[in-house]
């Protein structure tokens, strides 16, 4: 399989012919075909079906013309084999049957054996790579903090009270949980790479709830461990979170090749702040996709103008594609990005 692509080149800061673009949640509910599948299967059934994983992952590449596919799955999927009983509920998200709040609870967490525990994921990766070649496939996992927040709270949260209490009051237990999750993440991503993904993204969706000091103390060391473990594969690594403007300098220290930036901070400001030795990905406000095409084009063009001569830049959203987004607008947006005047430098 050829690894040459403008997406991969941008991840490494190599010259390429046009600004690359893909979208978080580009495989999802805005697609009529996805909604039809969802009428017949639960989300977890879809995420464990080789045929569904393959089809839902490949369609955005074939229909939108994006420069990378991202594996259809969920950050919670590896937690099932690790001993976490959960469901993913429509309009709510992950719900944990028995949250982890104590050392006794944590003893339920088992090491992940990816190929044995989730064979359908890895057979799907091989099928997808064969089907979309030479377009690269991005694998992914959840970051320890974000996974821990679900595991401890029992589901989505606004204040993360129990998570922060464990972090502050039981730092040894917190460290144990984070390292167990980190080992599972490394195993899961390593297996994805072995089976063919050409880049990996770690989603730390809720990390923006932390202060700079708490991130530095309780999260940064484990993220540095994860990215250091993945270095041996020599594939691009992407680190993404929301509400992270204050955390970006520390997130850069975690060691990823690419930082995903949400819509709250201008990319030009991030570039000045972080320097030229890391690729930036982002950061159109996803809600713009619910507006008219003129609004979408104007906001995208503003970002593209800012980053037009930056060889370490990948166009994306500041979070995932909204379910009510229009597929035709996404296709036009891909075309707009690709046709934007660009000279790699």
C-alpha positions in Angstrom: 0.0 0.0 0.0 1.3 3.4 -0.9 1.7 5.8 2.1 2.1 8.9 -0.1 -0.7 11.3 0.5 -1.2 15.1 1.1 -2.7 14.3 4.5 0.4 12.3 5.6 2.7 14.8 4.1 1.1 17.6 6.0 1.3 15.6 9.2 5.1 15.5 8.8 5.4 19.0 7.3 6.5 17.7 3.9 5.6 19.5 0.6 2.2 18.6 -0.9 0.0 19.8 -3.7 -3.1 21.1 -1.9 -4.5 21.7 1.6 -5.6 18.3 3.0 -9.1 18.0 4.5 -11.1 15.4 6.5 -13.8 15.8 9.1 -14.2 14.4 12.6 -17.4 12.3 12.6 -17.4 12.2 8.8 -18.9 8.8 9.1 -22.2 9.4 11.0 -25.7 10.5 11.3 -25.7 13.3 8.6 -25.6 10.4 6.1 -28.9 8.9 5.0 -27.3 5.5 4.6 -26.0 5.7 8.2 -29.5 6.6 9.5 -31.0 3.6 7.7 -28.5 1.3 9.3 -29.2 2.8 12.7 -32.9 1.9 12.3 -31.9 -1.8 12.2 -28.9 -1.9 14.6 -27.9 -0.4 17.9 -24.8 1.6 17.8 -22.8 -1.1 19.6 -24.0 -3.7 17.1 -22.8 -1.5 14.3 -19.5 -0.9 15.9 -18.9 -4.7 16.2 -20.0 -5.6 12.6 -17.2 -5.9 10.1 -19.5 -5.2 7.2 -20.9 -2.0 8.9 -17.5 -0.7 10.1 -16.1 -1.1 6.6 -19.1 0.5 4.7 -19.5 3.4 7.1 -15.8 4.2 7.2 -15.4 4.1 3.4 -18.4 6.1 2.3 -17.2 9.6 3.2 -14.0 9.0 1.2 -15.9 7.8 -1.8 -18.7 10.4 -1.6 -17.0 13.5 -0.2 -13.5 13.2 -1.6 -11.8 13.7 1.7 -8.0 13.0 2.0 -8.3 10.5 4.9 -10.8 8.0 6.3 -11.3 7.6 10.0 -12.2 4.2 11.4 -15.9 3.9 12.4 -15.9 3.0 16.0 -16.2 4.6 19.4 -13.7 5.5 22.2 -15.5 3.2 24.5 -15.2 0.0 22.4 -11.9 -1.2 24.0 -13.4 -0.8 27.5 -15.9 -3.6 27.2 -13.2 -6.3 27.0 -11.3 -4.5 29.8 -14.2 -5.2 32.1 -16.3 -2.0 31.9 -20.0 -2.8 31.4 -21.5 0.1 29.4 -24.1 1.1 26.8 -24.2 3.9 24.3 -27.6 5.6 24.5 -29.0 7.7 21.7 -28.8 11.5 22.5 -27.0 10.8 25.8 -23.8 8.9 25.1 -21.9 6.3 27.1 -23.6 5.1 30.3 -21.5 2.9 32.7 -23.4 0.2 34.7 -20.9 0.2 37.6 -18.7 3.3 37.9 -15.1 3.0 39.3 -14.8 5.0 42.5 -12.5 2.8 44.7 -9.5 0.5 44.5 -11.8 -2.5 44.7 -13.8 -1.1 41.7 -10.5 -0.7 39.8 -9.5 -4.3 40.3 -12.2 -5.2 37.8 -10.2 -3.5 35.0 -8.4 -6.1 32.9 -5.6 -5.7 30.4 -6.7 -5.4 26.8 -5.7 -8.1 24.3 -6.8 -6.3 21.1 -6.7 -8.9 18.4 -8.3 -11.6 20.7 -10.9 -9.2 22.2 -11.9 -7.2 19.1 -11.0 -9.3 16.0 -13.8 -7.6 13.9 -12.1 -4.2 14.3 -8.8 -5.4 12.9 -10.3 -7.4 10.0 -12.3 -4.3 9.2 -9.2 -2.2 9.1 -7.6 -4.6 6.5 -10.7 -4.5 4.4 -11.0 -0.7 4.5 -7.3 -0.2 3.6 -7.6 -2.4 0.6 -10.8 -0.6 -0.5 -9.7 3.0 -0.2 -6.0 2.6 -1.1 -4.1 5.0 -1.6 -6.2 7.2 0.8 -4.9 6.7 4.3 -7.0 5.4 7.2 -6.8 7.1 10.6 -7.2 4.9 13.7 -8.1 6.3 17.0 -8.6 5.9 20.7 -9.9 7.9 23.7 -7.4 9.5 26.0 -7.1 8.3 29.6 -8.7 11.5 31.1 -11.7 11.4 28.9 -12.2 7.7 29.3 -11.7 8.0 33.1 -14.3 10.8 33.2 -17.0 8.4 31.8 -15.8 5.5 33.9 -15.9 7.5 37.2 -18.9 9.6 36.6 -21.0 6.8 35.1 -21.8 8.8 32.0 -21.5 12.3 30.5 -21.0 15.1 33.0 -20.9 18.9 33.2 -18.8 19.4 36.3 -16.8 16.1 36.6 -17.1 16.2 40.3 -16.3 12.6 41.0 -13.4 12.6 38.5 -11.8 15.6 40.0 -12.3 14.4 43.6 -10.5 11.2 42.8 -7.7 13.1 41.0 -7.2 15.4 44.0 -8.1 13.2 47.0 -6.8 9.8 45.8 -3.8 10.6 43.5 -2.4 7.1 43.8 -5.7 5.5 42.7 -6.0 8.1 39.9 -2.5 7.3 38.7 -3.2 3.6 38.7 -6.4 4.1 36.7 -4.7 6.4 34.2 -1.8 4.0 33.6 -4.1 1.0 33.1 -6.1 3.0 30.6 -2.8 4.2 29.0 -1.6 0.6 28.5 -4.9 -0.4 26.9 -4.8 2.6 24.6 -1.2 1.8 23.5 -2.1 -1.8 22.9 -5.2 -0.8 20.9 -3.5 1.8 18.8 -0.5 -0.4 18.2 -2.7 -3.2 16.9 -4.5 -0.8 14.6 -1.2 0.3 13.2 -0.1 -3.3 12.7 -3.2 -4.0 10.7 -2.8 -1.0 8.4 -3.9 2.4 9.8 -1.4 5.0 8.7 -2.1 7.6 11.4 -3.8 7.6 14.8 -5.8 10.3 16.7 -6.3 10.4 20.4 -9.5 12.1 21.5 -9.3 14.0 24.8 -12.7 15.5 24.3 -13.3 16.7 27.9 -9.7 17.7 28.8 -10.7 21.4 28.6 -12.4 21.0 32.0 -9.0 21.0 33.7 -6.8 23.9 34.8 -3.3 24.2 33.5 -1.8 23.0 36.7 -4.0 20.0 37.0 -3.3 19.0 33.4 0.4 19.3 34.0 0.3 17.3 37.2 -2.4 14.6 36.5 -2.5 14.2 32.8 0.6 15.3 30.9 2.9 12.6 32.1 0.6 9.8 31.0 0.1 11.4 27.6 3.8 11.7 27.1 4.1 8.0 28.0 1.5 7.1 25.3 3.0 9.1 22.5 6.5 7.9 23.4 5.3 4.3 23.2 3.8 4.9 19.7 7.0 6.6 18.3 8.5 3.3 17.3 5.8 2.9 14.5 6.8 6.1 12.8 3.2 7.1 11.9 1.7 10.5 12.5 -0.1 10.9 15.9 -2.8 13.5 16.4 -4.0 14.8 19.8 -7.3 16.6 20.0 -9.5 18.1 22.7 -12.1 20.9 23.1 -11.9 24.0 25.3 -8.1 23.6 25.2 -6.8 27.2 24.4 -5.1 27.5 27.8 -3.7 23.9 27.6 -2.2 24.0 24.1 1.5 24.6 25.1 1.4 21.7 27.5 -0.5 19.5 25.0 2.3 20.1 22.5 4.7 18.8 25.1 2.8 15.5 25.1 4.6 14.6 21.9 2.1 14.2 19.1 2.9 15.1 15.5 -0.4 17.0 15.1 -2.5 19.1 17.4 -6.3 19.3 16.7 -7.6 22.7 17.5 -11.2 23.6 18.4 -13.0 26.6 17.0 -12.5 28.9 20.0 -9.0 30.1 19.1 -7.6 31.5 15.8 -5.1 29.1 14.2 -2.8 32.0 13.4 -2.6 32.7 17.2 -1.9 29.0 17.9 0.8 29.0 15.3 2.5 32.0 16.8 2.2 30.5 20.3 3.4 27.0 19.5 6.0 27.6 16.7 6.4 25.9 13.3 7.5 22.5 14.4 4.1 20.9 14.9 1.2 20.4 12.4 -2.2 22.1 13.3 -5.5 20.6 12.4 -8.9 22.4 12.5 -10.9 24.4 13.1 -14.2 25.4 11.5 -17.0 25.7 14.0 -19.2 22.6 13.3 -22.3 24.7 13.8 -21.4 26.7 10.7 -22.4 23.6 8.7 -26.0 24.2 9.8 -26.0 27.6 8.1 -26.2 28.6 4.5 -23.5 27.7 2.0 -22.4 31.4 1.9 -21.7 31.3 5.6 -19.9 28.0 5.5 -17.7 29.3 2.5 -17.0 32.6 4.2 -15.9 31.0 7.5 -13.8 28.3 5.8 -12.2 30.9 3.5 -11.2 33.0 6.6 -9.4 30.0 8.0 -7.8 29.0 4.7 -6.5 32.5 4.2 -4.9 32.4 7.6 -3.2 29.1 6.9 -2.7 29.2 3.1 1.1 29.1 3.1 1.5 26.7 6.1 2.7 23.3 5.0 1.9 21.9 8.5 -1.8 22.4 8.3 -4.8 20.1 7.8 -8.3 21.5 7.4 -10.9 20.0 9.7 -13.7 21.0 12.0 -13.3 22.2 15.6 -15.3 19.1 16.7 -17.5 16.5 14.9 -19.9 16.9 12.0 -23.4 17.7 13.4 -26.1 15.1 12.6 -28.2 17.8 10.8 -25.3 18.8 8.5 -25.9 18.6 4.7 -23.8 16.1 2.8 -23.8 18.3 -0.3 -22.3 21.2 1.7 -19.6 18.9 3.0 -18.7 17.8 -0.5 -18.6 21.5 -1.6 -16.4 22.3 1.4 -13.9 19.6 0.4 -13.8 21.1 -3.1 -13.3 24.6 -1.7 -10.4 23.5 0.4 -8.7 21.6 -2.4 -9.1 24.4 -4.8 -7.9 27.2 -2.5 -4.7 28.8 -3.8 -1.9 27.0 -2.0 1.9 26.8 -2.4 3.6 24.4 -0.1 6.5 26.0 1.7 
